[in-house]
Amino acid sequence: MLVGIGLSLIDPVGPQAVILIAAFYLAGVVATPAPPRIARFGFDPRQVERRLAETISAVSGRVPPDVMIRLRRIELTIRAEILPRLDRLPPGSADLYLVRSTGCEYLPAALDAYLCLPPGYVSMQPGTEGQSALNILVEELGLLEARMRSVTATLHRADMDRLLAHRRFLVERFSQDSPAKLPL
């Protein structure tokens, strides 16, 4: 833009300088990156979905079927039951952090640690606690799945609380009977 203003002062092109200034301004607007969007939940839910899909795709065929079943259940819980209802969790909630971390960090890290082990070591050699690597991975996935189910239960309770609060409002607002006769 400064170049356009400078050229118009020197006036090498005459009245077309105004068009030149506008063109330089437009070029500057296009070249300037947009400010980053602030995610409503502190993260982008689509990022969690993409990371889960990438993780499952990367390990498909490399882990036993029972591990894939557990992965699919965790992914389904997060994708279908939690992410569409994130707005029901309070801002800054530990559950929001946990959902993002499970999908983007904890689950991939557990699978990466398991897949780094040599194939024979995975199911045969006991680890430090006498368990095989496969058993340890299954236990870790069980913990993650249980915690995601806990988040789902929290969301269900929030929905039920909202429903009960609305019912109390309607009873108080529209009841012709005395409030003592109606069950809350």
Backbone hydrogen bonds, N-H to C=O, Kabsch-Sander energy under -0.5 kcal/mol:
donor,donor_aa,acceptor,acceptor_aa,energy
5,I,1,M,-2.4
6,G,2,L,-2.7
7,L,3,V,-2.5
8,S,4,G,-1.9
9,L,5,I,-1.9
10,I,6,G,-2.0
11,D,7,L,-2.1
16,Q,13,V,-0.9
17,A,14,G,-1.9
18,V,15,P,-1.2
20,L,16,Q,-2.0
21,I,17,A,-2.7
22,A,18,V,-2.2
23,A,19,I,-2.3
24,F,20,L,-2.4
25,Y,21,I,-2.6
26,L,22,A,-2.6
27,A,23,A,-2.3
28,G,24,F,-2.1
29,V,25,Y,-2.2
30,V,26,L,-2.4
31,A,27,A,-2.1
32,T,28,G,-1.5
39,A,37,R,-0.7
41,F,43,F,-0.7
42,G,39,A,-0.7
47,Q,44,D,-1.2
48,V,44,D,-1.2
49,E,45,P,-2.2
50,R,46,R,-2.8
51,R,47,Q,-2.6
52,L,48,V,-2.5
53,A,49,E,-2.4
54,E,50,R,-2.8
55,T,51,R,-2.5
56,I,52,L,-2.7
57,S,53,A,-2.4
58,A,54,E,-2.4
59,V,55,T,-1.6
60,S,56,I,-1.2
62,R,59,V,-2.7
63,V,59,V,-0.8
67,V,64,P,-0.7
68,M,64,P,-1.9
69,I,65,P,-2.4
70,R,66,D,-1.7
71,L,67,V,-2.6
72,R,68,M,-2.6
73,R,69,I,-2.1
74,I,70,R,-2.4
75,E,71,L,-2.8
76,L,72,R,-2.7
77,T,73,R,-2.5
78,I,74,I,-2.5
79,R,75,E,-3.1
80,A,76,L,-2.7
81,E,76,L,-0.7
81,E,77,T,-1.3
82,I,77,T,-1.4
82,I,78,I,-0.5
83,L,78,I,-3.0
85,R,82,I,-1.7
86,L,83,L,-1.2
88,R,85,R,-2.1
89,L,86,L,-2.1
93,S,90,P,-1.9
97,Y,93,S,-1.5
98,L,94,A,-2.4
99,V,95,D,-2.5
100,R,96,L,-2.1
101,S,97,Y,-2.7
102,T,98,L,-2.6
103,G,99,V,-2.2
104,C,100,R,-2.5
105,E,101,S,-2.5
106,Y,101,S,-2.8
107,L,102,T,-2.1
109,A,105,E,-2.6
110,A,106,Y,-2.2
111,L,107,L,-2.1
112,D,108,P,-2.7
113,A,109,A,-2.4
114,Y,110,A,-1.8
115,L,111,L,-2.8
116,C,112,D,-1.3
117,L,114,Y,-1.2
121,Y,118,P,-0.8
122,V,118,P,-1.2
123,S,119,P,-0.7
124,M,120,G,-1.0
125,Q,121,Y,-0.5
127,G,131,Q,-3.9
130,G,127,G,-1.4
133,A,121,Y,-0.6
133,A,122,V,-0.5
133,A,125,Q,-0.6
134,L,122,V,-1.9
136,I,132,S,-2.2
137,L,133,A,-2.5
138,V,134,L,-2.6
139,E,135,N,-2.2
140,E,136,I,-2.5
141,L,137,L,-2.8
142,G,138,V,-2.0
143,L,139,E,-2.1
144,L,140,E,-2.3
145,E,141,L,-2.7
146,A,142,G,-2.5
147,R,143,L,-2.1
148,M,144,L,-2.2
149,R,145,E,-2.2
150,S,146,A,-1.8
151,V,147,R,-1.9
152,T,148,M,-2.1
153,A,149,R,-2.4
154,T,150,S,-2.1
155,L,151,V,-2.1
156,H,152,T,-2.3
157,R,153,A,-2.6
158,A,154,T,-2.2
159,D,155,L,-2.1
160,M,156,H,-2.6
161,D,157,R,-2.9
162,R,158,A,-2.1
163,L,159,D,-2.2
164,L,160,M,-2.7
165,A,161,D,-2.4
166,H,162,R,-2.0
167,R,163,L,-2.2
168,R,164,L,-2.5
169,F,165,A,-2.1
170,L,166,H,-2.6
171,V,167,R,-2.7
172,E,168,R,-2.5
173,R,169,F,-2.6
174,F,170,L,-2.9
175,S,171,V,-1.3
181,K,178,S,-1.7
182,L,178,S,-0.7
